Amino acid sequence: MNSVENEKKTSLMKYNLEPCEDPGTPQFGSRIGYNFGVGDTLAFTCSSGYRLEGASEIICLGGGRRVWSAPLPRCVAECGASATNNEGILLSPNYPLNYENNHECIYSIQVQAGKGINISFLAFDTEASHDILRVWDGPPENDMLLKEISGSLIPEGIHSTLNIVTIQFDTDFYISKSGFAIQFSSKLQYFSCRDPGVPMNGTRNGDGREPGDTVLFQCDPGYELQGDERITCIQVENRYFWQPNPPVCIAPCGGNLTGSSGFILSPNFPHPYPHSRDCDWTITPAEISNNKLNLLLLDAGIIEPNYDFLYIYDGADSNSPLIGSFQDSKLPERIESSSNSMHLAFRSDGSVSFTGFHLEYKGKAVPGFLFV
């Protein structure tokens, strides 16, 4: 064999030993295998909650160029999922990156019959009042809503009475955030009703959870009860649930106030108020017909400058003299009317929202309107 043939043979042997390039590892995933020679195989898996998009295995190919049989796969968090295992993770789309706008994502969890489901939140951050997560005991058509959540506070755990849970995540057209990471696991079914909780901005009276037990709910001043004030633990075969569902306390958008004193809050206070709202309050206390009214600032929230406004009128409607229009955080500490009535009109546009305002009104004998 001459020197030229030897060089060719040596060159061929060296080429056959050349490996493929390191393909890397998918973000939110892992790789099995560290050899990149011709014929070597690498396998990929994703962390819980992510789906593998692409080939689960790739092979280093020989030939004119050292290439892998397929591109590096991706691990993606999808909009919606169906889980039938006893434990796992559910993620908002693109997590931990921001989710997309104008989406409805449905997640279904089903465990063994005769068991319930525990849900805990590892992370939670959505646009308050606009991008909403709803958790249902069973399918939504059962009308057994366990919880409706938005904002940036980590919610408390949720416990189903059925072996099926449906989670619905709806996003609007505007702001998006990082979303949620939910952990679920199966559990033995309760033989009593779940803890009904205490509504935010409210109180509960009663701790019984056996069939026939009742509990009562009441809201803090300025908030209204949405739902029934009294609920009862009901047993139907092997299911235990509250009838009706536990109520929530909301800050209403407008109303007629006739008490000698009271509170006015922007909708959803202390969370951001909703977009595109027209809220009107009329204050005409029956017991102080010959006195004036005062408004006092209790909590200096924020109204979006130049776009959202609170108008305050010296009288019972918007045709009365305008005391002032307020925005940003420039609400005065006190406003006084010249009569026993005031009209407040709050207008929000379709974009950014802030915490709003919290006011207290009183008769002239006790200094007036407080903004909280």
C-alpha positions in Angstrom: 0.0 0.0 0.0 1.6 3.3 -1.1 1.7 6.5 1.0 -1.2 8.1 -0.8 -3.5 5.1 0.0 -2.3 5.2 3.6 -3.2 8.9 3.9 -6.6 8.3 2.4 -7.2 5.4 4.8 -6.0 7.4 7.8 -8.2 10.4 6.8 -11.2 8.1 6.4 -10.6 6.6 9.8 -10.4 10.0 11.4 -13.6 11.1 9.7 -15.4 8.1 10.9 -14.4 9.0 14.4 -15.6 12.6 14.1 -18.8 13.1 16.3 -21.9 15.2 15.7 -22.1 18.5 17.5 -23.6 18.7 21.0 -27.3 19.4 20.3 -27.9 20.8 23.7 -30.8 20.1 26.1 -34.4 21.5 25.8 -35.3 24.3 28.2 -37.6 22.8 30.9 -36.4 19.3 29.8 -33.6 16.8 30.2 -31.4 14.6 28.0 -30.4 10.9 28.3 -27.1 10.1 26.6 -23.8 12.0 26.3 -22.1 10.3 23.3 -22.2 12.0 19.9 -20.6 9.5 17.6 -22.1 8.0 14.5 -25.0 5.8 15.5 -25.3 7.1 19.0 -28.8 8.0 20.2 -30.0 10.7 22.5 -33.4 10.7 24.2 -35.3 13.7 25.6 -38.0 14.2 28.2 -39.8 17.3 29.6 -40.4 18.5 33.1 -43.9 17.8 34.5 -46.5 20.2 33.0 -44.6 20.5 29.7 -45.2 18.6 26.4 -42.4 17.5 24.1 -42.7 19.1 20.7 -40.5 17.2 18.2 -38.6 13.9 18.2 -38.1 12.2 21.5 -35.0 10.5 20.2 -32.3 11.6 17.7 -29.4 9.6 16.1 -26.1 10.9 14.9 -25.9 10.1 11.2 -22.9 9.2 9.1 -22.3 10.3 5.5 -21.0 13.4 4.0 -21.9 15.6 7.0 -22.2 14.8 10.7 -25.8 15.7 11.5 -28.5 14.6 13.9 -31.6 12.8 12.5 -33.9 15.6 13.8 -33.6 19.1 15.3 -33.5 19.5 19.1 -37.1 19.2 20.4 -38.8 21.8 22.6 -40.7 21.6 25.9 -43.9 23.7 25.7 -46.6 24.6 28.2 -49.8 24.5 26.2 -53.2 26.1 26.4 -55.2 23.4 28.0 -54.4 19.8 28.9 -56.0 16.5 30.0 -54.6 14.6 32.9 -55.6 11.1 34.1 -52.7 10.3 36.4 -52.9 10.6 40.2 -50.6 13.6 40.5 -49.0 16.2 38.2 -48.4 19.8 37.3 -50.6 22.1 35.1 -49.1 25.3 33.6 -50.5 28.4 31.9 -49.5 28.7 28.2 -45.8 29.6 27.8 -45.1 29.4 31.5 -43.0 30.9 33.0 -43.1 33.4 30.1 -46.2 35.5 29.7 -49.4 33.8 28.5 -51.0 35.1 25.3 -54.1 37.3 25.0 -57.6 36.3 24.0 -57.3 32.7 25.0 -59.7 30.2 26.6 -57.8 27.2 28.0 -59.5 24.2 29.5 -57.6 21.7 31.7 -59.3 18.5 32.8 -58.1 16.3 35.7 -59.6 12.8 36.3 -58.5 10.4 39.0 -59.8 7.0 40.2 -63.5 6.8 41.0 -64.2 7.2 44.7 -61.4 9.7 45.2 -61.2 13.5 45.2 -58.5 15.9 44.0 -56.2 18.3 46.0 -55.1 21.4 44.1 -52.3 23.7 45.3 -50.8 26.7 43.7 -47.0 26.9 43.2 -47.2 30.2 41.4 -49.9 32.6 40.4 -49.8 36.0 38.6 -52.6 37.1 36.2 -54.1 40.5 35.3 -56.5 41.2 38.2 -60.2 41.1 37.4 -59.5 40.5 33.7 -57.6 37.2 33.2 -59.5 34.8 35.3 -59.0 31.2 36.5 -62.1 29.2 37.4 -62.0 25.8 39.1 -65.1 23.5 38.8 -66.0 20.4 40.8 -66.7 18.1 37.9 -67.6 19.5 34.4 -68.7 23.2 34.3 -72.3 22.2 33.4 -72.6 20.8 36.9 -72.5 24.4 38.0 -70.3 23.6 41.0 -67.8 26.4 40.9 -65.1 25.9 43.6 -63.2 29.1 43.1 -62.7 32.1 40.8 -59.3 33.7 41.0 -57.2 36.5 39.5 -54.4 38.8 40.6 -51.0 38.2 42.0 -51.7 36.6 45.4 -51.0 32.9 45.8 -54.5 31.3 46.3 -55.2 28.8 49.1 -55.5 25.1 48.2 -58.7 23.7 46.7 -60.3 20.3 47.4 -62.8 18.7 45.1 -65.6 16.4 46.2 -65.7 14.6 42.8 -63.0 12.6 41.0 -63.1 15.1 38.1 -61.9 18.8 38.2 -62.2 21.2 35.3 -60.0 24.3 35.2 -60.9 27.2 32.8 -58.4 30.0 32.2 -59.7 33.0 30.2 -57.5 35.9 29.1 -58.6 39.3 27.7 -57.1 41.4 24.9 -54.7 43.6 26.9 -52.2 42.9 29.6 -50.6 39.4 30.1 -48.5 38.1 32.9 -46.6 34.9 33.8 -49.7 32.9 34.7 -49.8 29.9 37.0 -48.2 26.6 38.1 -50.7 24.2 39.7 -49.9 20.9 41.4 -52.6 18.3 41.8 -52.9 15.0 43.5 -55.7 12.4 44.3 -57.0 12.0 47.8 -59.5 10.0 49.7 -63.0 11.5 49.5 -64.2 13.5 52.4 -67.2 12.3 54.4 -68.1 15.9 55.3 -68.3 19.1 53.4 -65.1 20.9 52.5 -64.1 24.1 54.4 -66.2 26.8 52.8 -63.6 29.4 53.7 -64.0 33.0 54.7 -64.8 35.5 51.9 -62.2 38.2 51.2 -63.6 41.4 52.8 -66.1 39.5 54.9 -66.6 37.2 57.9 -68.1 33.7 58.6 -70.1 32.5 61.5 -70.1 28.8 62.1 -67.6 25.9 61.7 -69.8 22.8 61.2 -69.2 20.7 58.1 -71.5 17.7 58.7 -74.7 17.2 56.7 -77.3 19.6 58.0 -74.8 22.1 59.4 -75.2 25.7 58.3 -72.8 28.7 58.3 -73.6 32.4 57.9 -71.6 35.0 56.0 -71.4 38.8 56.3 -69.5 41.4 54.3 -67.4 44.3 55.6 -68.9 47.8 55.3 -69.1 49.0 51.7 -69.2 45.5 50.2 -72.2 43.5 49.1 -72.8 39.7 49.5 -73.0 38.0 46.1 -74.8 34.8 46.9 -76.8 33.6 49.9 -75.8 34.6 53.4 -76.7 31.1 54.7 -75.4 27.8 53.2 -76.1 24.2 54.3 -73.9 21.1 54.1 -75.8 18.5 51.9 -75.1 14.8 51.4 -76.2 13.1 48.1 -75.1 9.5 48.1 -71.3 9.7 48.5 -71.0 13.4 47.8 -70.9 16.2 50.4 -71.3 19.8 49.3 -72.6 23.2 50.3 -76.0 24.3 49.0 -75.9 26.9 47.6 -72.2 27.6 46.9 -70.3 29.8 49.4 -70.8 33.5 48.6 -68.3 36.2 47.9 -68.1 39.9 48.9 -67.9 42.4 46.1 -67.6 46.2 45.9 -70.6 47.1 43.8 -70.6 49.3 40.7 -73.0 52.0 41.9 -76.1 52.1 44.1 -78.6 54.2 46.0 -77.4 54.9 49.6 -80.0 56.1 52.1 -78.3 55.3 55.5 -77.1 58.1 57.7 -73.5 57.0 57.0 -71.8 54.5 54.8 -69.0 53.6 52.5 -68.3 53.8 48.7 -65.6 51.7 47.0 -64.5 51.4 43.4 -65.5 48.0 42.0 -63.2 45.2 43.1 -61.4 47.4 45.7 -58.7 47.0 46.9 -57.9 45.2 43.6 -57.9 47.0 40.2 -61.3 48.1 39.0 -62.7 46.6 35.8 -62.3 48.3 32.3 -65.1 50.1 30.6 -67.3 50.7 33.6 -69.9 53.4 34.3 -70.7 53.4 38.0 -73.1 55.9 39.6 -73.9 56.3 43.3 -76.6 58.6 44.8 -76.4 59.5 48.5 -79.7 60.7 50.0 -79.7 59.9 53.7 -83.3 59.9 55.0 -82.4 60.7 58.6 -80.4 63.9 57.8 -82.7 65.7 55.4 -81.8 69.2 56.8 -78.0 68.6 57.1 -75.0 68.6 54.8 -72.8 65.7 53.8 -69.1 65.2 54.2 -66.8 62.8 52.3 -63.5 61.7 53.9 -60.6 59.9 52.2 -59.9 56.5 54.0 -57.5 55.0 51.5 -55.6 56.9 48.9 -55.9 54.6 45.9 -55.1 55.6 42.3 -57.3 56.4 39.3 -55.7 56.1 35.8 -54.6 59.7 34.9 -56.3 61.4 31.9 -58.5 58.4 31.1 -60.5 57.3 34.2 -62.4 59.8 36.3 -64.5 60.2 39.5 -67.0 63.0 39.2 -68.6 64.3 42.4 -71.8 66.5 42.2 -73.4 68.7 44.8 -76.9 67.2 44.6 -78.8 64.0 43.7 -77.9 63.6 40.1 -75.3 64.6 37.4 -77.3 67.7 36.6 -76.3 69.1 39.9 -73.3 71.5 40.3 -70.0 69.7 39.8 -67.9 69.8 42.9 -64.9 68.3 41.0 -63.5 65.6 38.8 -60.7 63.5 40.2 -58.0 61.2 38.9 -54.5 59.8 39.7 -54.1 59.9 43.5 -55.3 63.5 43.9 -58.5 62.9 45.8 -59.0 65.5 48.6 -59.2 64.3 52.2 -62.6 65.9 52.6 -65.4 67.2 50.4 -68.6 68.9 51.8 -71.9 69.2 50.1 -74.3 72.2 50.4 -77.3 69.9 50.9 -78.2 66.4 52.2 -77.4 64.6 48.9 -74.4 63.9 46.6 -74.0 62.1 43.3 -70.8 60.2 42.4 -70.0 59.0 38.8 -67.0 56.8 38.1 -65.9 56.2 34.5 -63.2 53.8 33.4 -61.9 53.3 29.9 -60.9 50.0 28.1 -57.2 49.9 29.0 -55.2 50.3 32.2 -56.9 50.1 35.6 -55.7 50.9 39.1 -56.9 50.3 42.7 -59.4 53.1 42.7 -60.9 54.6 45.9 -62.5 54.0 49.2 -64.8 56.7 50.6 -66.9 57.1 53.7 -69.9 59.5 53.9 -71.4 61.0 57.1 -73.8 63.7 58.1 -72.3 67.2 58.8 -72.2 66.6 62.5 -69.5 64.0 61.9 -66.9 65.2 59.4 -68.0 64.1 56.0 -66.8 61.9 53.2 -63.7 59.9 53.7 -61.7 58.5 50.8 -60.1 55.1 51.8 
